[in-house]
Amino acid sequence: MVDGIERDFPAMQVFRLDFNDETDSAAARALRATHHPTIVLIDPEGQVHQRIPGPPDEQSLRDETRSLLP
């Protein structure tokens, strides 16, 4: 699903964090991404717009992603 979002919204940046990697794990904690998967949508100002723990509904994720585009 995330691959499709990345493909369909090329203006968005997608970062995948590896919970087993020390640096990525620290980033996940800072973003309060405690479940796998967790989607964190960050607005253009760098603020967390929404945090979605667990598998998201694809249409809702697309709608939220679209709402962040200029």
N, CA, C and O atoms as CSV, one atom per row, in Angstrom:
chain,resi,resn,atom,element,x,y,z
A,1,MET,N,N,0.819,-1.186,0.000
A,1,MET,CA,C,0.000,0.000,0.000
A,1,MET,C,C,0.867,1.256,0.000
A,1,MET,O,O,0.602,2.192,-0.754
A,2,VAL,N,N,1.896,1.281,0.836
A,2,VAL,CA,C,2.761,2.459,0.913
A,2,VAL,C,C,3.489,2.679,-0.412
A,2,VAL,O,O,3.705,3.820,-0.822
A,3,ASP,N,N,3.866,1.593,-1.077
A,3,ASP,CA,C,4.497,1.727,-2.390
A,3,ASP,C,C,3.570,2.447,-3.357
A,3,ASP,O,O,4.027,3.274,-4.146
A,4,GLY,N,N,2.280,2.150,-3.312
A,4,GLY,CA,C,1.303,2.810,-4.175
A,4,GLY,C,C,1.162,4.284,-3.843
A,4,GLY,O,O,1.055,5.116,-4.744
A,5,ILE,N,N,1.160,4.615,-2.554
A,5,ILE,CA,C,1.086,6.015,-2.125
A,5,ILE,C,C,2.322,6.756,-2.640
A,5,ILE,O,O,2.223,7.858,-3.181
A,6,GLU,N,N,3.475,6.135,-2.463
A,6,GLU,CA,C,4.724,6.748,-2.908
A,6,GLU,C,C,4.703,6.978,-4.427
A,6,GLU,O,O,5.153,8.020,-4.904
A,7,ARG,N,N,4.190,6.027,-5.167
A,7,ARG,CA,C,4.114,6.133,-6.627
A,7,ARG,C,C,3.096,7.187,-7.056
A,7,ARG,O,O,3.363,7.975,-7.964
A,8,ASP,N,N,1.930,7.204,-6.406
A,8,ASP,CA,C,0.841,8.083,-6.827
A,8,ASP,C,C,0.978,9.524,-6.332
A,8,ASP,O,O,0.330,10.428,-6.860
A,9,PHE,N,N,1.813,9.733,-5.330
A,9,PHE,CA,C,2.030,11.076,-4.779
A,9,PHE,C,C,3.530,11.378,-4.778
A,9,PHE,O,O,4.155,11.395,-3.717
A,10,PRO,N,N,4.107,11.612,-5.946
A,10,PRO,CA,C,5.560,11.778,-6.032
A,10,PRO,C,C,6.092,12.989,-5.266
A,10,PRO,O,O,7.286,13.045,-4.973
A,11,ALA,N,N,5.246,13.950,-4.939
A,11,ALA,CA,C,5.701,15.111,-4.168
A,11,ALA,C,C,5.931,14.764,-2.699
A,11,ALA,O,O,6.561,15.534,-1.974
A,12,MET,N,N,5.430,13.620,-2.258
A,12,MET,CA,C,5.587,13.203,-0.859
A,12,MET,C,C,6.872,12.403,-0.708
A,12,MET,O,O,7.276,11.679,-1.618
A,13,GLN,N,N,7.502,12.539,0.435
A,13,GLN,CA,C,8.661,11.715,0.751
A,13,GLN,C,C,8.205,10.593,1.670
A,13,GLN,O,O,7.444,10.817,2.611
A,14,VAL,N,N,8.670,9.398,1.394
A,14,VAL,CA,C,8.344,8.235,2.211
A,14,VAL,C,C,9.636,7.732,2.833
A,14,VAL,O,O,10.620,7.481,2.137
A,15,PHE,N,N,9.618,7.588,4.149
A,15,PHE,CA,C,10.759,7.043,4.870
A,15,PHE,C,C,10.319,5.755,5.546
A,15,PHE,O,O,9.282,5.713,6.208
A,16,ARG,N,N,11.093,4.734,5.380
A,16,ARG,CA,C,10.814,3.458,6.038
A,16,ARG,C,C,11.858,3.279,7.134
A,16,ARG,O,O,13.061,3.366,6.888
A,17,LEU,N,N,11.381,3.031,8.333
A,17,LEU,CA,C,12.280,2.867,9.468
A,17,LEU,C,C,12.377,1.399,9.845
A,17,LEU,O,O,11.373,0.689,9.903
A,18,ASP,N,N,13.582,0.964,10.095
A,18,ASP,CA,C,13.865,-0.403,10.528
A,18,ASP,C,C,13.978,-0.388,12.053
A,18,ASP,O,O,14.931,0.164,12.602
A,19,PHE,N,N,13.011,-0.989,12.727
A,19,PHE,CA,C,12.992,-0.975,14.188
A,19,PHE,C,C,14.212,-1.687,14.780
A,19,PHE,O,O,14.533,-1.487,15.952
A,20,ASN,N,N,14.890,-2.509,13.986
A,20,ASN,CA,C,16.079,-3.212,14.468
A,20,ASN,C,C,17.351,-2.394,14.321
A,20,ASN,O,O,18.393,-2.767,14.859
A,21,ASP,N,N,17.277,-1.281,13.597
A,21,ASP,CA,C,18.420,-0.392,13.419
A,21,ASP,C,C,18.394,0.654,14.531
A,21,ASP,O,O,17.353,1.259,14.785
A,22,GLU,N,N,19.522,0.870,15.192
A,22,GLU,CA,C,19.563,1.772,16.353
A,22,GLU,C,C,19.127,3.192,15.991
A,22,GLU,O,O,18.341,3.797,16.720
A,23,THR,N,N,19.625,3.731,14.878
A,23,THR,CA,C,19.264,5.092,14.472
A,23,THR,C,C,17.794,5.178,14.091
A,23,THR,O,O,17.092,6.097,14.512
A,24,ASP,N,N,17.330,4.227,13.299
A,24,ASP,CA,C,15.924,4.217,12.905
A,24,ASP,C,C,15.013,4.006,14.106
A,24,ASP,O,O,13.939,4.602,14.188
A,25,SER,N,N,15.440,3.165,15.029
A,25,SER,CA,C,14.653,2.902,16.226
A,25,SER,C,C,14.505,4.176,17.058
A,25,SER,O,O,13.434,4.438,17.606
A,26,ALA,N,N,15.571,4.966,17.155
A,26,ALA,CA,C,15.506,6.237,17.886
A,26,ALA,C,C,14.547,7.194,17.193
A,26,ALA,O,O,13.783,7.896,17.856
A,27,ALA,N,N,14.580,7.227,15.864
A,27,ALA,CA,C,13.659,8.082,15.114
A,27,ALA,C,C,12.220,7.633,15.335
A,27,ALA,O,O,11.328,8.464,15.505
A,28,ALA,N,N,11.994,6.334,15.332
A,28,ALA,CA,C,10.646,5.800,15.567
A,28,ALA,C,C,10.145,6.205,16.952
A,28,ALA,O,O,8.987,6.593,17.108
A,29,ARG,N,N,11.013,6.114,17.949
A,29,ARG,CA,C,10.603,6.531,19.304
A,29,ARG,C,C,10.276,8.020,19.342
A,29,ARG,O,O,9.299,8.427,19.970
A,30,ALA,N,N,11.091,8.836,18.671
A,30,ALA,CA,C,10.850,10.282,18.654
A,30,ALA,C,C,9.514,10.611,17.982
A,30,ALA,O,O,8.847,11.577,18.354
A,31,LEU,N,N,9.131,9.807,16.994
A,31,LEU,CA,C,7.855,10.007,16.300
A,31,LEU,C,C,6.704,9.280,16.986
A,31,LEU,O,O,5.567,9.316,16.515
A,32,ARG,N,N,7.010,8.620,18.103
A,32,ARG,CA,C,6.037,7.817,18.850
A,32,ARG,C,C,5.408,6.746,17.967
A,32,ARG,O,O,4.211,6.474,18.053
A,33,ALA,N,N,6.232,6.146,17.122
A,33,ALA,CA,C,5.811,5.023,16.280
A,33,ALA,C,C,6.158,3.753,17.046
A,33,ALA,O,O,7.266,3.230,16.930
A,34,THR,N,N,5.208,3.265,17.824
A,34,THR,CA,C,5.469,2.135,18.715
A,34,THR,C,C,4.950,0.809,18.173
A,34,THR,O,O,5.284,-0.251,18.703
A,35,HIS,N,N,4.147,0.861,17.136
A,35,HIS,CA,C,3.596,-0.353,16.535
A,35,HIS,C,C,4.161,-0.523,15.134
A,35,HIS,O,O,4.578,0.442,14.494
A,36,HIS,N,N,4.169,-1.746,14.678
A,36,HIS,CA,C,4.596,-1.999,13.314
A,36,HIS,C,C,3.421,-2.577,12.553
A,36,HIS,O,O,2.967,-3.663,12.916
A,37,PRO,N,N,2.897,-1.936,11.529
A,37,PRO,CA,C,3.386,-0.676,10.979
A,37,PRO,C,C,2.768,0.524,11.690
A,37,PRO,O,O,1.716,0.411,12.318
A,38,THR,N,N,3.421,1.653,11.585
A,38,THR,CA,C,2.857,2.936,11.985
A,38,THR,C,C,3.128,3.908,10.853
A,38,THR,O,O,4.257,4.024,10.376
A,39,ILE,N,N,2.087,4.603,10.430
A,39,ILE,CA,C,2.217,5.640,9.408
A,39,ILE,C,C,2.183,6.974,10.145
A,39,ILE,O,O,1.267,7.232,10.925
A,40,VAL,N,N,3.180,7.820,9.898
A,40,VAL,CA,C,3.204,9.163,10.484
A,40,VAL,C,C,3.191,10.144,9.323
A,40,VAL,O,O,4.112,10.170,8.507
A,41,LEU,N,N,2.136,10.953,9.258
A,41,LEU,CA,C,2.024,11.969,8.223
A,41,LEU,C,C,2.495,13.298,8.808
A,41,LEU,O,O,1.984,13.755,9.830
A,42,ILE,N,N,3.464,13.903,8.152
A,42,ILE,CA,C,4.048,15.162,8.627
A,42,ILE,C,C,3.733,16.236,7.600
A,42,ILE,O,O,3.945,16.045,6.402
A,43,ASP,N,N,3.225,17.363,8.077
A,43,ASP,CA,C,2.819,18.427,7.162
A,43,ASP,C,C,4.040,19.189,6.639
A,43,ASP,O,O,5.156,18.974,7.111
A,44,PRO,N,N,3.827,20.083,5.661
A,44,PRO,CA,C,4.956,20.810,5.074
A,44,PRO,C,C,5.739,21.664,6.079
A,44,PRO,O,O,6.893,22.009,5.825
A,45,GLU,N,N,5.129,22.003,7.204
A,45,GLU,CA,C,5.820,22.780,8.233
A,45,GLU,C,C,6.620,21.894,9.199
A,45,GLU,O,O,7.286,22.393,10.106
A,46,GLY,N,N,6.544,20.582,8.989
A,46,GLY,CA,C,7.300,19.651,9.815
A,46,GLY,C,C,6.574,19.182,11.067
A,46,GLY,O,O,7.177,18.557,11.940
A,47,GLN,N,N,5.293,19.478,11.159
A,47,GLN,CA,C,4.501,19.059,12.313
A,47,GLN,C,C,3.783,17.744,12.007
A,47,GLN,O,O,3.359,17.505,10.876
A,48,VAL,N,N,3.655,16.900,13.025
A,48,VAL,CA,C,2.919,15.652,12.836
A,48,VAL,C,C,1.454,15.994,12.590
A,48,VAL,O,O,0.798,16.620,13.422
A,49,HIS,N,N,0.962,15.577,11.447
A,49,HIS,CA,C,-0.433,15.814,11.064
A,49,HIS,C,C,-1.314,14.683,11.601
A,49,HIS,O,O,-2.398,14.917,12.136
A,50,GLN,N,N,-0.820,13.454,11.446
A,50,GLN,CA,C,-1.580,12.299,11.921
A,50,GLN,C,C,-0.637,11.121,12.133
A,50,GLN,O,O,0.334,10.944,11.399
A,51,ARG,N,N,-0.937,10.334,13.134
A,51,ARG,CA,C,-0.194,9.104,13.434
A,51,ARG,C,C,-1.204,7.963,13.357
A,51,ARG,O,O,-2.232,7.980,14.035
A,52,ILE,N,N,-0.896,6.972,12.521
A,52,ILE,CA,C,-1.824,5.858,12.312
A,52,ILE,C,C,-1.116,4.568,12.720
A,52,ILE,O,O,-0.335,4.021,11.941
A,53,PRO,N,N,-1.381,4.074,13.933
A,53,PRO,CA,C,-0.768,2.799,14.333
A,53,PRO,C,C,-1.536,1.627,13.733
A,53,PRO,O,O,-2.766,1.632,13.693
A,54,GLY,N,N,-0.812,0.647,13.277
A,54,GLY,CA,C,-1.451,-0.523,12.680
A,54,GLY,C,C,-1.747,-0.288,11.213
A,54,GLY,O,O,-1.531,0.807,10.694
A,55,PRO,N,N,-2.242,-1.319,10.547
A,55,PRO,CA,C,-2.528,-1.200,9.120
A,55,PRO,C,C,-3.645,-0.176,8.869
A,55,PRO,O,O,-4.732,-0.301,9.433
A,56,PRO,N,N,-3.387,0.829,8.031
A,56,PRO,CA,C,-4.408,1.848,7.778
A,56,PRO,C,C,-5.377,1.410,6.687
A,56,PRO,O,O,-5.085,0.512,5.898
A,57,ASP,N,N,-6.519,2.054,6.660
A,57,ASP,CA,C,-7.454,1.917,5.558
A,57,ASP,C,C,-6.862,2.693,4.381
A,57,ASP,O,O,-6.544,3.874,4.519
A,58,GLU,N,N,-6.710,2.041,3.225
A,58,GLU,CA,C,-6.013,2.673,2.100
A,58,GLU,C,C,-6.674,3.965,1.639
A,58,GLU,O,O,-5.979,4.951,1.392
A,59,GLN,N,N,-7.978,3.986,1.519
A,59,GLN,CA,C,-8.642,5.206,1.034
A,59,GLN,C,C,-8.471,6.348,2.029
A,59,GLN,O,O,-8.246,7.488,1.625
A,60,SER,N,N,-8.574,6.060,3.311
A,60,SER,CA,C,-8.373,7.100,4.331
A,60,SER,C,C,-6.953,7.646,4.269
A,60,SER,O,O,-6.738,8.853,4.382
A,61,LEU,N,N,-5.986,6.750,4.088
A,61,LEU,CA,C,-4.591,7.180,3.987
A,61,LEU,C,C,-4.395,8.059,2.757
A,61,LEU,O,O,-3.704,9.075,2.822
A,62,ARG,N,N,-4.995,7.673,1.646
A,62,ARG,CA,C,-4.884,8.491,0.429
A,62,ARG,C,C,-5.527,9.859,0.637
A,62,ARG,O,O,-4.972,10.871,0.209
A,63,ASP,N,N,-6.679,9.903,1.283
A,63,ASP,CA,C,-7.365,11.174,1.544
A,63,ASP,C,C,-6.525,12.066,2.442
A,63,ASP,O,O,-6.391,13.260,2.175
A,64,GLU,N,N,-5.958,11.504,3.499
A,64,GLU,CA,C,-5.109,12.286,4.410
A,64,GLU,C,C,-3.848,12.770,3.707
A,64,GLU,O,O,-3.416,13.904,3.913
A,65,THR,N,N,-3.264,11.922,2.887
A,65,THR,CA,C,-2.070,12.306,2.127
A,65,THR,C,C,-2.402,13.455,1.184
A,65,THR,O,O,-1.667,14.440,1.107
A,66,ARG,N,N,-3.494,13.322,0.480
A,66,ARG,CA,C,-3.927,14.361,-0.465
A,66,ARG,C,C,-4.166,15.697,0.263
A,66,ARG,O,O,-3.893,16.761,-0.293
A,67,SER,N,N,-4.666,15.642,1.483
A,67,SER,CA,C,-4.976,16.877,2.222
A,67,SER,C,C,-3.702,17.663,2.580
A,67,SER,O,O,-3.773,18.856,2.875
A,68,LEU,N,N,-2.555,17.003,2.553
A,68,LEU,CA,C,-1.303,17.680,2.891
A,68,LEU,C,C,-0.618,18.331,1.686
A,68,LEU,O,O,0.332,19.098,1.842
A,69,LEU,N,N,-1.103,18.022,0.498
A,69,LEU,CA,C,-0.493,18.580,-0.712
A,69,LEU,C,C,-0.951,20.017,-0.913
A,69,LEU,O,O,-2.082,20.371,-0.579
A,70,PRO,N,N,-0.058,20.848,-1.465
A,70,PRO,CA,C,-0.445,22.255,-1.724
A,70,PRO,C,C,-1.502,22.359,-2.812
A,70,PRO,O,O,-1.935,23.461,-3.149
